Amino acid sequence: MAVFAEADAPLRARNVSEAMDLGLVPNNINNVRITLKHLTGRGIPDETEQGLFARPCP
């Protein structure tokens, strides 16, 4: 969530992966994307557009 707190715009899974120093290999990016999609079901990040994730508004 710290990645989203510092961002001023919605992020893609690639940006989150890069910010977490996971490397920009497709497998890591896909794992981050899957995790973000799973967390959107719990309302932790919001998916503002397809593939764009942002912290939920308080």
Sequence and secondary structure as in RCSB ss.txt:
>XXXX:A:sequence
MAVFAEADAPLRARNVSEAMDLGLVPNNINNVRITLKHLTGRGIPDETEQGLFARPCP
>XXXX:A:secstr
 HHHHH SS B HHHHHHHTT  S HHHHHHHHHHHHHHHTTTSSEEEETTEEE    
